[in-house]
Amino acid sequence: VNVILFLVISLIIMVPIWKVIVDSFDAKAGYGMNFLPQTFTLGGYSSILSRVALYRPFLISVVVTIAGTFIGLLLATLGAYVLIQWEMPGRNFFAYMLLFTMIFDGGMIPKFLVIKQLGLINTLWAVILPMAINVYNLVLMRNFFEGIPESLFEAAQIDGCSPMGIFFKIVLPLSKAALASIGLMFAVQFWNDYTNFKIYINKNELFNFQMKLRNMVMDNDIPDEGGIDPNTIANAAVIVAILPFAIIYPFCQKYFVQGVNVGAVKE
């Protein structure tokens, strides 16, 4: 029964995805449901790939994703390493303060005012920094670090290794699965970001690919290509936007599943 139920749910989920894929190859894409393109064409993709106005937004998305993922992993790993220092004074206080921010959020307006007072409006830092500080991922990383045998830390200390040496030579090499999993979460979050760009960025030249995609689909900002329906170009843009992680995810799926279970079992 479970197998049948999940197969039906999967098929229901795949219907709109399949429609977008089919319509991206159909020169006469409409609002109906076709299982195969009626008039096959690659014109939608060639229009997207040859449109110079989309190159900069795509590059901005790549830069924000790489920089944000790196900074997010840096803060999550260093913060988690600090929180497993059992003898550190005030460790529990800082842990509870971080957890408090997960339960009680300041809200959109206070965040905007803070970003504005820091002078980050209309800069990519306004998008990168708020999402790079992710307490949920920090807690996941801390739980993973707590699973590392304490005897390894003691042996490294006896050999004269410094705390940062232990971090780089023992903790990080043993945390490749957690780093890959949480890094994938960060990367997907930054790549798909639309809200922060909408709130903190009002310069057209700083919009990312998702903003441009929204303008194409919702504001009919679609190039006029002879013989190709605008819906075809819009659907091709959607596929181009999701394609990078559709390719990466199968290779990282096992790490993503492990990330969901990080810290779930304590021995």
Secondary structure, DSSP 8 states (H G I E B T S, - for coil): -HHHHHHHHHHHHHHHHHHHHHHHTBTT--SS--SS-SSB-SHHHHHHHT-GGGHHHHHHHHHHHHHHHHHHHHHHHHHHHHHT-TTSTTHHHHHHHHHHHHHS---HHHHHHHHHHTT-TTSTHHHHHHHH--HHHHHHHHHHHHTS-HHHHHHHHHTT--HHHHIIIIITGGGHHHHHHHHHHHHHHHHT--HHHHHH---GGG--HHHHHHHHHHS------TTS-HHHHHHHHHHHHHHHHHHHHHHHHHHHHHHHTTTS---
